[in-house]
Amino acid sequence: MRAPRETLLLMAALIGTIGLLGCAARPPHQYRLVATPGPNYTIEGASASIDTERFHLTIVPLDDIGRAAFIRAKAEAATDPFAPGPGGLSRYFTFRLSIENTGDKPVVFQPQSIYLASEMGDRLLPLDFPEAYRRLFGASNSDPRLLDDLSKYLFDVGVSVDPGKRTEGLLVYPSTETRAHRLRMEFSFLSTAGDSTDNYDIFFVREKSD
């Protein structure tokens, strides 16, 4: 017995609706940055390290969970202003940078000179306090303590590390401004009093994490 035309049309509409709901419910792909081998640094787990007679530097890409945990550890009761946007899509590349001075002179570096470059010609600079505040306050965060919290975990202006001391903080880059698969982090800022600036590159690739 042939089904009535109205029944067939209703069934087709229901199948189409179910298909659309299935597509809408599919979350966006999540990516992570992974360090790849290079001549001037070593890789252990998720971290890449540069060792010289003057300093030990470690850079670790952080996912959303790792960044939120670091922020809470540095700024009590603070929320993560860089959390994923609508749909759970990550909006920032985040790195935890630590540097220990193992020499006998201060080590000086400029966080704003540490940029990410890609094979597509993109060049991303980390957010400083004014740019982070401009992007975040009133959008993802309306806490009046935001600027004070940022100063506790986000690198901003020039940093000097005395002999025997160590410092750490976050470098945060807008990830929506590039679609590149390979990224190069360039350090052209590391120097000690009276010495020339050192240049180092660390390479990363984007991998799906879901």
N, C-alpha and C positions, 0 to 999 in steps of 0.2 A: 504494500500500500504506500503510495507516494505521500510524503509529509506535506502539509499545507505550506504555501510560499511564505506566509507570515512566520511560521515556526522556524523555517530555514534561515530567514533573515535575523530572527532573534538569536538563534544559536551562533550565527556568524558574528553578531555584535558582541555577544558575551565572550567569545574566543578572543576577539580583538582587544576587548577591555582587559582581559586577564593578561594578555601579552604586554600591553602597555604598562600595567601595574608591575609586572615582573621587571621590565626595563627600568621603571622609575625607582624601584626598590634597590637596584644594583648600586652599591657604593662606588665612588670613584677609586681608581687605582692609587695606592699609596706607594711612595718611593722613599728610599733611603740612600744616603751617600756612603760610599765605601772607598777607603783609601786603596790605591794601587801602587805597586812597587816603583821606586824611584832611586836615583843614585845618591841622594844626600840625606836620606832618612830611613828609619826602620819602622816596620809595622808589627804590632803585637795586639792581637784581638782587633778591636775597633779603633785603636789609637795609632797615630803616626808620630814618631819622635825624632827630634834633631838633637844630637849631642855634640858639643864642642868643649874646648877647654874652659870656656867662659860661661856657658849656660846649658841647661837641659830644657828643651821645649817639647810639650806634648799637645797635640790637637786631636780632639775626639768629636766626630759628628754625633749630634744628639737627635733622637726622634722626639715627638711631642711629649711622650711620657718622661723621657730623660730630662728634657728642658724644664718641664713643670716641677720635677723633683729638685733640680738644681736651684730653681728660683725660690722654692719653699725653704730650702736649706739656708739660703743667703738672706732672704727677707721674710721674716716670720709673718704668717697670715696673708702673704701676698698671693694673688692669683696670677695665672700665666696670661699676660696680655697678648701673647703671640699664638694663642691656641687656634686650632683649625676653625675655618669659617663655616658658612652654611654648607651643608652636605658633607661635613667632615673632611674637607679638602685642606691639606696643609698649605700654608701661605709663606713659610719662611724656611730657609736653610739655617740651622743653628749649629755652632761649634763651641765646645768648651776648650778654651786655651789656657794652659798653665805654663809658667816659665819660672825656673829656679836659677838663681845666680850662683854659679859654682866657681867664679873667678874672684879677683880681688879689686875689681872696679865696678861701678854701677852699670847695669845693662839698661839701655833706653830703647823704647820702641813706640811707634805711632800706630795704634789700632786702625785708624782710618786709612792707613796706607796698605792694609792687608786686603787685597781685592781678589775676587773670583773672576777668572777669565775663561772663556769657552772657545771651542773650535768654530763657533758661529760668529765670533767677534763681540759677544756680549762682555760687558765688564761691570760687575756688581760690587758696590762698596757697602761695608757694614753700616748699620744704623747707628748714628750717634744720639745723644740725649735729645737734642731739639727735633731731629727727624722722627725718632721713635715717638716722642710725645705728640708731635703733629699728627702722625698716622693713627695713634691709639686712643688718645684722650677724647672722650665723647663718642667714640665708635665702638671699640671693644672693651673700653675701660673708662669709668667715670670716677674712679677713686682719687680724691685729692692728694693721696700719698703716692701716686704713680711715679712722679719724677724722683722722689726720694727713694722709692723702691728700685727704680732703674739704676740709680747710682750704686746700689749694693751688689748688682750682679752683671751689669752690662759695661763692657769696655767703652770708653769715650775718647778722651784726649790723651796726650802723651803720658806714657807710664815709665817710671824709673824704678828698677829693682836693685836694692842694695846688695852687696856681697853677703852670701849666706841666707838671703831671704827668697821667698817664693810668693807669687801672686797668681790668681786665676780669675777668669770671668768669661762672659759669653760674647761671641761675635754672631750677629744675626743679620741675614741678608734676605731681601725679598725674593722668594723663589718664583713668583708669578711673572717675573721680568725676563725669564729665559726658559727655553725648552731644550737646552743643550743636554746631551747625554754625558759628555766628559767635561770636567771642570778642573781648572788649575788654580790653586791658592798660592799667590805670590807674596813672599815676605821680602820686602826691600827696605827694612827699617831697623834691623837689629844692629846695635852699635854699643860700644863702651866708651867711656871718657877718653878722648884723644885718639881713638881708633876709627878706622873707616867703617862704613856701613856694609853689612853682609847681605847677600841675596840668596834666598832659598825658594824652591818651588815644591809643593806637595800636590799630587794628582788624585782626583776622585772620579768615580763613575756613579751614575744614578742607577739603582737597581730596584725592581719592584719588591716591596716588602709584604704584599698581600697575596 
